[in-house]
Amino acid sequence: MLELNISTILLEMANFLVLAFILYRFLFTPLQNTLKKRSVETTRAWDDANLAKTEAEETIREYQEKSNNIDAEIAARKNEARIIIEQTRQQMLHEVQTEVETIQAQTQETLARMRAEALAQHREEIGSLASDFVTSIMQDLVTPQLQKAYRDAFLDQINHTDLTSFTQATPPGERVFIRVITASTPTSSYHENLDRLLKQKLPQEPELIYEVNPNLIAGGILQFENELVDGSLQGQIAQLKTSYLEST
């Protein structure tokens, strides 16, 4: 039968208590403090990790938003660039079309002007040739009878012409100087008839200066200061030429 020794039990209990105290004092308490510290650090690290995760998620969200905004802005810029390019293209096409139309109009105007100038020059040349031809023929065909007929016709023309307006620049009481240009030398009676006719037609006293110009072919010219009374055959030919040129 197992005998229990009280003293041994007490000693064992004392040793156990001492061991328990030592373990609690030097092992459990530091271990508990270490575990608490580790728990706090772990909690802090977890909180930091959660905060970092939250911040990372927020950063990712902001990045995604910025990325989406950038994509939207890029798309908007691309669309704006396409619009600007299309507007620029349309404007350039309009400017080119306008320039082409302007060049075409200028070309048509230039061609029309050149055509008109060429036609006018052609008619001028034809008129000059015809005038020279008629002058040459008439100079060969003129006779004393024709000269007399044109001189008489010149007197009749003067008689039916209002000469008062030709002498308005001459003050009253002063002589009017008139050049009388004839194709041939007039007779003295012709001088007298012309002088008498001009005195009847003019309010001032006429001063006649006679000249002979065979180029007139026949007839004559009265030359006032700024006016002419052309009764020459050459004048009639020139008038026909002018009428021909003005008929275009």
MODELLER restraints for C-alpha pairs under 7 A, 6 or more apart:
rsr = mdl.restraints
at = mdl.atoms
rsr.add(forms.Gaussian(group=physical.xy_distance, feature=features.Distance(at['CA:123:A'], at['CA:245:A']), mean=6.45, stdev=0.5))
rsr.add(forms.Gaussian(group=physical.xy_distance, feature=features.Distance(at['CA:124:A'], at['CA:245:A']), mean=6.74, stdev=0.5))
rsr.add(forms.Gaussian(group=physical.xy_distance, feature=features.Distance(at['CA:127:A'], at['CA:241:A']), mean=5.48, stdev=0.5))
rsr.add(forms.Gaussian(group=physical.xy_distance, feature=features.Distance(at['CA:131:A'], at['CA:237:A']), mean=6.27, stdev=0.5))
rsr.add(forms.Gaussian(group=physical.xy_distance, feature=features.Distance(at['CA:131:A'], at['CA:241:A']), mean=6.57, stdev=0.5))
rsr.add(forms.Gaussian(group=physical.xy_distance, feature=features.Distance(at['CA:139:A'], at['CA:217:A']), mean=5.96, stdev=0.5))
rsr.add(forms.Gaussian(group=physical.xy_distance, feature=features.Distance(at['CA:147:A'], at['CA:218:A']), mean=5.21, stdev=0.5))
rsr.add(forms.Gaussian(group=physical.xy_distance, feature=features.Distance(at['CA:147:A'], at['CA:219:A']), mean=6.49, stdev=0.5))
rsr.add(forms.Gaussian(group=physical.xy_distance, feature=features.Distance(at['CA:150:A'], at['CA:218:A']), mean=5.90, stdev=0.5))
rsr.add(forms.Gaussian(group=physical.xy_distance, feature=features.Distance(at['CA:150:A'], at['CA:219:A']), mean=4.52, stdev=0.5))
rsr.add(forms.Gaussian(group=physical.xy_distance, feature=features.Distance(at['CA:151:A'], at['CA:219:A']), mean=4.76, stdev=0.5))
rsr.add(forms.Gaussian(group=physical.xy_distance, feature=features.Distance(at['CA:151:A'], at['CA:220:A']), mean=6.82, stdev=0.5))
rsr.add(forms.Gaussian(group=physical.xy_distance, feature=features.Distance(at['CA:154:A'], at['CA:219:A']), mean=6.01, stdev=0.5))
rsr.add(forms.Gaussian(group=physical.xy_distance, feature=features.Distance(at['CA:154:A'], at['CA:220:A']), mean=6.48, stdev=0.5))
rsr.add(forms.Gaussian(group=physical.xy_distance, feature=features.Distance(at['CA:154:A'], at['CA:231:A']), mean=5.07, stdev=0.5))
rsr.add(forms.Gaussian(group=physical.xy_distance, feature=features.Distance(at['CA:155:A'], at['CA:194:A']), mean=6.88, stdev=0.5))
rsr.add(forms.Gaussian(group=physical.xy_distance, feature=features.Distance(at['CA:163:A'], at['CA:201:A']), mean=6.47, stdev=0.5))
rsr.add(forms.Gaussian(group=physical.xy_distance, feature=features.Distance(at['CA:163:A'], at['CA:202:A']), mean=6.46, stdev=0.5))
rsr.add(forms.Gaussian(group=physical.xy_distance, feature=features.Distance(at['CA:164:A'], at['CA:202:A']), mean=5.88, stdev=0.5))
rsr.add(forms.Gaussian(group=physical.xy_distance, feature=features.Distance(at['CA:166:A'], at['CA:224:A']), mean=6.75, stdev=0.5))
rsr.add(forms.Gaussian(group=physical.xy_distance, feature=features.Distance(at['CA:166:A'], at['CA:227:A']), mean=6.22, stdev=0.5))
rsr.add(forms.Gaussian(group=physical.xy_distance, feature=features.Distance(at['CA:170:A'], at['CA:176:A']), mean=6.73, stdev=0.5))
rsr.add(forms.Gaussian(group=physical.xy_distance, feature=features.Distance(at['CA:172:A'], at['CA:204:A']), mean=6.67, stdev=0.5))
rsr.add(forms.Gaussian(group=physical.xy_distance, feature=features.Distance(at['CA:173:A'], at['CA:204:A']), mean=6.24, stdev=0.5))
rsr.add(forms.Gaussian(group=physical.xy_distance, feature=features.Distance(at['CA:174:A'], at['CA:204:A']), mean=6.50, stdev=0.5))
rsr.add(forms.Gaussian(group=physical.xy_distance, feature=features.Distance(at['CA:175:A'], at['CA:204:A']), mean=5.87, stdev=0.5))
rsr.add(forms.Gaussian(group=physical.xy_distance, feature=features.Distance(at['CA:175:A'], at['CA:205:A']), mean=4.89, stdev=0.5))
rsr.add(forms.Gaussian(group=physical.xy_distance, feature=features.Distance(at['CA:175:A'], at['CA:206:A']), mean=5.53, stdev=0.5))
rsr.add(forms.Gaussian(group=physical.xy_distance, feature=features.Distance(at['CA:175:A'], at['CA:207:A']), mean=6.20, stdev=0.5))
rsr.add(forms.Gaussian(group=physical.xy_distance, feature=features.Distance(at['CA:176:A'], at['CA:204:A']), mean=6.30, stdev=0.5))
rsr.add(forms.Gaussian(group=physical.xy_distance, feature=features.Distance(at['CA:176:A'], at['CA:205:A']), mean=6.10, stdev=0.5))
rsr.add(forms.Gaussian(group=physical.xy_distance, feature=features.Distance(at['CA:176:A'], at['CA:206:A']), mean=4.65, stdev=0.5))
rsr.add(forms.Gaussian(group=physical.xy_distance, feature=features.Distance(at['CA:176:A'], at['CA:207:A']), mean=5.68, stdev=0.5))
rsr.add(forms.Gaussian(group=physical.xy_distance, feature=features.Distance(at['CA:177:A'], at['CA:206:A']), mean=6.00, stdev=0.5))
rsr.add(forms.Gaussian(group=physical.xy_distance, feature=features.Distance(at['CA:177:A'], at['CA:207:A']), mean=4.66, stdev=0.5))
rsr.add(forms.Gaussian(group=physical.xy_distance, feature=features.Distance(at['CA:177:A'], at['CA:208:A']), mean=6.08, stdev=0.5))
rsr.add(forms.Gaussian(group=physical.xy_distance, feature=features.Distance(at['CA:177:A'], at['CA:224:A']), mean=6.93, stdev=0.5))
rsr.add(forms.Gaussian(group=physical.xy_distance, feature=features.Distance(at['CA:178:A'], at['CA:206:A']), mean=6.81, stdev=0.5))
rsr.add(forms.Gaussian(group=physical.xy_distance, feature=features.Distance(at['CA:178:A'], at['CA:207:A']), mean=5.98, stdev=0.5))
rsr.add(forms.Gaussian(group=physical.xy_distance, feature=features.Distance(at['CA:178:A'], at['CA:208:A']), mean=4.98, stdev=0.5))
rsr.add(forms.Gaussian(group=physical.xy_distance, feature=features.Distance(at['CA:178:A'], at['CA:209:A']), mean=6.11, stdev=0.5))
rsr.add(forms.Gaussian(group=physical.xy_distance, feature=features.Distance(at['CA:178:A'], at['CA:222:A']), mean=6.65, stdev=0.5))
rsr.add(forms.Gaussian(group=physical.xy_distance, feature=features.Distance(at['CA:178:A'], at['CA:223:A']), mean=5.73, stdev=0.5))
rsr.add(forms.Gaussian(group=physical.xy_distance, feature=features.Distance(at['CA:178:A'], at['CA:224:A']), mean=5.19, stdev=0.5))
rsr.add(forms.Gaussian(group=physical.xy_distance, feature=features.Distance(at['CA:179:A'], at['CA:208:A']), mean=5.86, stdev=0.5))
rsr.add(forms.Gaussian(group=physical.xy_distance, feature=features.Distance(at['CA:179:A'], at['CA:209:A']), mean=4.69, stdev=0.5))
rsr.add(forms.Gaussian(group=physical.xy_distance, feature=features.Distance(at['CA:179:A'], at['CA:210:A']), mean=5.92, stdev=0.5))
rsr.add(forms.Gaussian(group=physical.xy_distance, feature=features.Distance(at['CA:179:A'], at['CA:222:A']), mean=5.85, stdev=0.5))
rsr.add(forms.Gaussian(group=physical.xy_distance, feature=features.Distance(at['CA:179:A'], at['CA:223:A']), mean=5.02, stdev=0.5))
rsr.add(forms.Gaussian(group=physical.xy_distance, feature=features.Distance(at['CA:179:A'], at['CA:224:A']), mean=6.76, stdev=0.5))
rsr.add(forms.Gaussian(group=physical.xy_distance, feature=features.Distance(at['CA:180:A'], at['CA:208:A']), mean=6.55, stdev=0.5))
rsr.add(forms.Gaussian(group=physical.xy_distance, feature=features.Distance(at['CA:180:A'], at['CA:209:A']), mean=5.84, stdev=0.5))
rsr.add(forms.Gaussian(group=physical.xy_distance, feature=features.Distance(at['CA:180:A'], at['CA:210:A']), mean=4.72, stdev=0.5))
rsr.add(forms.Gaussian(group=physical.xy_distance, feature=features.Distance(at['CA:180:A'], at['CA:211:A']), mean=6.07, stdev=0.5))
rsr.add(forms.Gaussian(group=physical.xy_distance, feature=features.Distance(at['CA:180:A'], at['CA:221:A']), mean=5.90, stdev=0.5))
rsr.add(forms.Gaussian(group=physical.xy_distance, feature=features.Distance(at['CA:180:A'], at['CA:222:A']), mean=4.96, stdev=0.5))
rsr.add(forms.Gaussian(group=physical.xy_distance, feature=features.Distance(at['CA:180:A'], at['CA:223:A']), mean=6.53, stdev=0.5))
rsr.add(forms.Gaussian(group=physical.xy_distance, feature=features.Distance(at['CA:181:A'], at['CA:210:A']), mean=5.92, stdev=0.5))
rsr.add(forms.Gaussian(group=physical.xy_distance, feature=features.Distance(at['CA:181:A'], at['CA:211:A']), mean=4.66, stdev=0.5))
rsr.add(forms.Gaussian(group=physical.xy_distance, feature=features.Distance(at['CA:181:A'], at['CA:212:A']), mean=5.52, stdev=0.5))
rsr.add(forms.Gaussian(group=physical.xy_distance, feature=features.Distance(at['CA:181:A'], at['CA:213:A']), mean=6.49, stdev=0.5))
rsr.add(forms.Gaussian(group=physical.xy_distance, feature=features.Distance(at['CA:181:A'], at['CA:220:A']), mean=5.40, stdev=0.5))
rsr.add(forms.Gaussian(group=physical.xy_distance, feature=features.Distance(at['CA:181:A'], at['CA:221:A']), mean=5.05, stdev=0.5))
rsr.add(forms.Gaussian(group=physical.xy_distance, feature=features.Distance(at['CA:181:A'], at['CA:222:A']), mean=6.54, stdev=0.5))
rsr.add(forms.Gaussian(group=physical.xy_distance, feature=features.Distance(at['CA:182:A'], at['CA:211:A']), mean=6.37, stdev=0.5))
rsr.add(forms.Gaussian(group=physical.xy_distance, feature=features.Distance(at['CA:182:A'], at['CA:212:A']), mean=4.97, stdev=0.5))
rsr.add(forms.Gaussian(group=physical.xy_distance, feature=features.Distance(at['CA:182:A'], at['CA:213:A']), mean=5.97, stdev=0.5))
rsr.add(forms.Gaussian(group=physical.xy_distance, feature=features.Distance(at['CA:182:A'], at['CA:219:A']), mean=5.98, stdev=0.5))
rsr.add(forms.Gaussian(group=physical.xy_distance, feature=features.Distance(at['CA:182:A'], at['CA:220:A']), mean=4.07, stdev=0.5))
rsr.add(forms.Gaussian(group=physical.xy_distance, feature=features.Distance(at['CA:182:A'], at['CA:221:A']), mean=6.41, stdev=0.5))
rsr.add(forms.Gaussian(group=physical.xy_distance, feature=features.Distance(at['CA:183:A'], at['CA:212:A']), mean=5.61, stdev=0.5))
rsr.add(forms.Gaussian(group=physical.xy_distance, feature=features.Distance(at['CA:183:A'], at['CA:213:A']), mean=4.95, stdev=0.5))
rsr.add(forms.Gaussian(group=physical.xy_distance, feature=features.Distance(at['CA:183:A'], at['CA:214:A']), mean=4.49, stdev=0.5))
rsr.add(forms.Gaussian(group=physical.xy_distance, feature=features.Distance(at['CA:183:A'], at['CA:215:A']), mean=6.69, stdev=0.5))
rsr.add(forms.Gaussian(group=physical.xy_distance, feature=features.Distance(at['CA:183:A'], at['CA:216:A']), mean=5.01, stdev=0.5))
rsr.add(forms.Gaussian(group=physical.xy_distance, feature=features.Distance(at['CA:183:A'], at['CA:217:A']), mean=5.45, stdev=0.5))
rsr.add(forms.Gaussian(group=physical.xy_distance, feature=features.Distance(at['CA:183:A'], at['CA:218:A']), mean=5.03, stdev=0.5))
rsr.add(forms.Gaussian(group=physical.xy_distance, feature=features.Distance(at['CA:183:A'], at['CA:219:A']), mean=5.92, stdev=0.5))
rsr.add(forms.Gaussian(group=physical.xy_distance, feature=features.Distance(at['CA:183:A'], at['CA:220:A']), mean=6.04, stdev=0.5))
rsr.add(forms.Gaussian(group=physical.xy_distance, feature=features.Distance(at['CA:184:A'], at['CA:212:A']), mean=5.80, stdev=0.5))
rsr.add(forms.Gaussian(group=physical.xy_distance, feature=features.Distance(at['CA:184:A'], at['CA:214:A']), mean=6.29, stdev=0.5))
rsr.add(forms.Gaussian(group=physical.xy_distance, feature=features.Distance(at['CA:185:A'], at['CA:212:A']), mean=6.20, stdev=0.5))
rsr.add(forms.Gaussian(group=physical.xy_distance, feature=features.Distance(at['CA:198:A'], at['CA:206:A']), mean=6.92, stdev=0.5))
rsr.add(forms.Gaussian(group=physical.xy_distance, feature=features.Distance(at['CA:199:A'], at['CA:205:A']), mean=6.38, stdev=0.5))
rsr.add(forms.Gaussian(group=physical.xy_distance, feature=features.Distance(at['CA:199:A'], at['CA:206:A']), mean=6.52, stdev=0.5))
rsr.add(forms.Gaussian(group=physical.xy_distance, feature=features.Distance(at['CA:216:A'], at['CA:232:A']), mean=5.70, stdev=0.5))
rsr.add(forms.Gaussian(group=physical.xy_distance, feature=features.Distance(at['CA:216:A'], at['CA:233:A']), mean=6.13, stdev=0.5))
rsr.add(forms.Gaussian(group=physical.xy_distance, feature=features.Distance(at['CA:216:A'], at['CA:234:A']), mean=4.85, stdev=0.5))
rsr.add(forms.Gaussian(group=physical.xy_distance, feature=features.Distance(at['CA:217:A'], at['CA:233:A']), mean=5.90, stdev=0.5))
rsr.add(forms.Gaussian(group=physical.xy_distance, feature=features.Distance(at['CA:217:A'], at['CA:234:A']), mean=6.10, stdev=0.5))
rsr.add(forms.Gaussian(group=physical.xy_distance, feature=features.Distance(at['CA:218:A'], at['CA:232:A']), mean=5.54, stdev=0.5))
rsr.add(forms.Gaussian(group=physical.xy_distance, feature=features.Distance(at['CA:218:A'], at['CA:233:A']), mean=5.19, stdev=0.5))
rsr.add(forms.Gaussian(group=physical.xy_distance, feature=features.Distance(at['CA:219:A'], at['CA:231:A']), mean=5.60, stdev=0.5))
rsr.add(forms.Gaussian(group=physical.xy_distance, feature=features.Distance(at['CA:219:A'], at['CA:232:A']), mean=4.15, stdev=0.5))
rsr.add(forms.Gaussian(group=physical.xy_distance, feature=features.Distance(at['CA:219:A'], at['CA:233:A']), mean=6.09, stdev=0.5))
rsr.add(forms.Gaussian(group=physical.xy_distance, feature=features.Distance(at['CA:220:A'], at['CA:230:A']), mean=6.58, stdev=0.5))
rsr.add(forms.Gaussian(group=physical.xy_distance, feature=features.Distance(at['CA:220:A'], at['CA:231:A']), mean=5.20, stdev=0.5))
rsr.add(forms.Gaussian(group=physical.xy_distance, feature=features.Distance(at['CA:220:A'], at['CA:232:A']), mean=4.67, stdev=0.5))
rsr.add(forms.Gaussian(group=physical.xy_distance, feature=features.Distance(at['CA:221:A'], at['CA:228:A']), mean=6.86, stdev=0.5))
rsr.add(forms.Gaussian(group=physical.xy_distance, feature=features.Distance(at['CA:221:A'], at['CA:229:A']), mean=5.62, stdev=0.5))
rsr.add(forms.Gaussian(group=physical.xy_distance, feature=features.Distance(at['CA:221:A'], at['CA:230:A']), mean=4.59, stdev=0.5))
rsr.add(forms.Gaussian(group=physical.xy_distance, feature=features.Distance(at['CA:221:A'], at['CA:231:A']), mean=5.66, stdev=0.5))
rsr.add(forms.Gaussian(group=physical.xy_distance, feature=features.Distance(at['CA:221:A'], at['CA:232:A']), mean=6.35, stdev=0.5))
rsr.add(forms.Gaussian(group=physical.xy_distance, feature=features.Distance(at['CA:222:A'], at['CA:228:A']), mean=5.66, stdev=0.5))
rsr.add(forms.Gaussian(group=physical.xy_distance, feature=features.Distance(at['CA:222:A'], at['CA:229:A']), mean=4.96, stdev=0.5))
rsr.add(forms.Gaussian(group=physical.xy_distance, feature=features.Distance(at['CA:222:A'], at['CA:230:A']), mean=6.55, stdev=0.5))
rsr.add(forms.Gaussian(group=physical.xy_distance, feature=features.Distance(at['CA:223:A'], at['CA:229:A']), mean=6.58, stdev=0.5))
